[in-house]
Amino acid sequence: MAEVVDLDRFRRKLAADKGFRTWLKRFQDQFGPDTRLLDLAPETLLYLATPGDDNLYVYFDLVMGAMGLGGALRFRLDDVEAAVKLRIMDTAFALMDRVRFEVMRRLGWVAEVPGQDTPLIVLVQESWQKGGEFSRQVPRLREDHPEYDTYRRLSPLDQNTFVRRLIPSAVAVFHRKVKEEASG
């Protein structure tokens, strides 16, 4: 009798194997086709949320591997068409937003992150396909956040901007929290 193969799961596993190849070397976490933002260790999340070129290339590796485009070295060597390069960057920045929103969720600043239960590989694929529509998804500030009253009075577009402006302070607070937990 023939074995039934879940093609979507098989494709996601292949994408995860390629996408997470460099992540497995860099981080202490285990990554697979079902790894979600919720599953990332605080140290991994902090690294991914921190600004910097090296951090950005980690995203490029994930995106390019998952989409079958090789690794970030091709990006650095300018061995990718300009339109594809822009798509890689857009996808990487959208994922970086989601990671930073996850930092905010763990701090209790937002209730939930769009796609927090979705595997990272699926987030890469969705962002690749949806582009700007994917990037516009911003979580709502929690009502118990000290700046909620200001946030509440804003238009929805301004609320999104308000949440994004909180990212640097959220990353700084999360950085202190992770370092305290590591040392204490």
C-alpha positions as CSV (number, residue, x, y, z in Angstrom):
1,M,0.0,0.0,0.0
2,A,1.3,3.4,-0.9
3,E,2.3,5.9,1.9
4,V,0.5,9.2,1.9
5,V,2.9,12.2,1.8
6,D,1.9,15.6,3.0
7,L,3.5,17.7,0.3
8,D,3.1,21.0,2.1
9,R,4.8,19.6,5.2
10,F,7.5,18.0,3.0
11,R,8.1,21.3,1.2
12,R,8.2,23.2,4.5
13,K,10.8,20.7,5.9
14,L,13.0,21.2,2.8
15,A,12.7,25.0,3.1
16,A,13.5,24.8,6.9
17,D,16.5,22.6,6.2
18,K,17.9,25.1,3.8
19,G,16.8,28.3,5.6
20,F,18.0,27.3,9.1
21,R,21.3,25.9,8.0
22,T,23.4,28.9,9.2
23,W,21.1,29.5,12.2
24,L,21.8,26.0,13.6
25,K,25.5,26.9,13.6
26,R,25.0,30.4,15.1
27,F,22.4,29.9,17.8
28,Q,21.9,27.4,20.6
29,D,18.3,26.8,19.6
30,Q,17.0,23.9,17.5
31,F,15.2,24.9,14.4
32,G,12.8,22.9,12.2
33,P,9.8,23.3,10.0
34,D,7.5,24.0,13.0
35,T,9.7,26.5,14.8
36,R,7.7,29.6,15.7
37,L,8.6,33.0,17.2
38,L,7.2,31.7,20.5
39,D,9.8,28.9,20.5
40,L,12.9,31.1,20.2
41,A,15.2,31.3,23.2
42,P,15.5,34.8,24.7
43,E,19.1,35.1,23.6
44,T,18.3,34.2,20.0
45,L,15.3,36.6,20.0
46,L,17.5,39.4,21.4
47,Y,20.2,38.8,18.7
48,L,17.6,38.9,16.0
49,A,15.9,42.0,17.4
50,T,19.1,44.0,17.7
51,P,20.0,46.3,14.8
52,G,23.1,45.7,12.8
53,D,24.4,44.5,9.4
54,D,25.5,41.1,10.7
55,N,22.1,40.5,12.2
56,L,20.4,41.5,8.9
57,Y,22.4,38.9,7.0
58,V,21.2,36.2,9.3
59,Y,17.7,37.1,8.1
60,F,18.9,37.1,4.5
61,D,20.3,33.6,5.0
62,L,16.9,32.4,6.3
63,V,14.9,34.0,3.5
64,M,17.2,33.0,0.7
65,G,17.6,29.5,2.0
66,A,13.9,29.0,2.5
67,M,13.1,30.4,-0.9
68,G,15.7,28.2,-2.6
69,L,18.0,31.2,-3.5
70,G,21.2,30.0,-1.8
71,G,22.7,31.9,1.1
72,A,23.5,35.5,2.1
73,L,26.9,35.2,0.5
74,R,25.2,35.5,-2.9
75,F,23.5,38.7,-1.7
76,R,26.8,40.1,-0.5
77,L,28.5,39.3,-3.8
78,D,25.7,41.0,-5.7
79,D,24.9,37.6,-7.4
80,V,21.1,38.2,-7.2
81,E,18.9,40.3,-9.5
82,A,17.9,43.7,-8.2
83,A,14.2,42.9,-8.1
84,V,14.9,39.6,-6.2
85,K,17.3,41.5,-3.9
86,L,14.5,44.0,-3.0
87,R,12.1,41.1,-2.2
88,I,14.7,39.5,0.0
89,M,15.2,42.7,1.9
90,D,11.4,43.4,2.2
91,T,10.9,39.9,3.6
92,A,13.8,40.2,6.0
93,F,12.6,43.5,7.3
94,A,9.0,42.1,7.7
95,L,10.4,39.2,9.7
96,M,12.6,41.5,11.8
97,D,9.4,43.5,12.7
98,R,7.7,40.3,13.8
99,V,10.7,39.4,15.9
100,R,10.6,42.8,17.5
101,F,6.9,42.5,18.1
102,E,7.6,39.2,19.8
103,V,10.0,41.0,22.1
104,M,7.2,43.5,22.9
105,R,4.8,40.6,23.6
106,R,7.3,38.9,26.0
107,L,7.6,42.2,27.8
108,G,3.8,42.4,28.1
109,W,3.6,45.5,26.0
110,V,1.4,43.9,23.3
111,A,-1.1,41.1,23.7
112,E,-0.2,39.0,20.7
113,V,1.9,39.2,17.6
114,P,0.3,38.6,14.2
115,G,1.4,35.1,13.2
116,Q,3.0,34.2,16.5
117,D,1.7,30.6,16.2
118,T,2.8,30.3,12.6
119,P,6.1,28.5,11.8
120,L,8.9,30.9,10.8
121,I,9.3,29.2,7.5
122,V,5.6,29.8,6.7
123,L,6.1,33.5,7.8
124,V,9.0,33.7,5.3
125,Q,6.8,32.2,2.5
126,E,3.8,34.4,3.4
127,S,5.9,37.6,3.5
128,W,7.5,36.6,0.2
129,Q,4.1,36.2,-1.4
130,K,2.1,39.0,0.2
131,G,4.8,41.7,0.4
132,G,3.6,45.0,1.8
133,E,0.3,43.5,3.0
134,F,2.2,41.2,5.4
135,S,4.4,44.1,6.6
136,R,1.4,46.3,7.6
137,Q,0.2,43.9,10.3
138,V,1.1,45.5,13.6
139,P,0.0,44.3,17.1
140,R,-2.2,46.4,19.4
141,L,-0.7,47.9,22.5
142,R,-2.0,46.4,25.7
143,E,-4.4,48.4,27.8
144,D,-2.2,48.1,30.8
145,H,0.8,49.7,29.0
146,P,1.7,53.1,30.6
147,E,1.2,54.9,27.2
148,Y,-2.1,53.2,26.3
149,D,-4.2,56.4,26.8
150,T,-2.1,58.3,24.2
151,Y,-2.2,55.3,21.8
152,R,-6.0,54.8,22.2
153,R,-6.7,58.4,21.0
154,L,-4.7,57.9,17.7
155,S,-6.1,56.8,14.3
156,P,-5.3,53.2,13.4
157,L,-2.5,54.3,11.1
158,D,-1.0,56.5,13.8
159,Q,-1.4,53.6,16.3
160,N,0.8,51.4,14.1
161,T,3.4,54.2,14.0
162,F,3.2,54.6,17.7
163,V,3.8,50.9,18.3
164,R,6.8,50.9,15.9
165,R,8.3,53.9,17.7
166,L,8.4,51.8,20.9
167,I,10.6,49.2,19.3
168,P,14.0,50.7,20.3
169,S,13.0,51.0,23.9
170,A,11.5,47.5,23.9
171,V,14.7,46.0,22.6
172,A,16.7,48.0,25.2
173,V,14.5,46.8,28.0
174,F,14.6,43.2,26.7
175,H,18.4,43.4,26.4
176,R,18.7,44.3,30.1
177,K,16.2,41.6,31.1
178,V,18.0,38.9,29.2
179,K,21.4,40.0,30.6
180,E,20.0,40.0,34.1
181,E,18.6,36.5,33.7
182,A,21.9,35.2,32.3
183,S,23.9,36.7,35.2
184,G,21.5,36.0,38.0
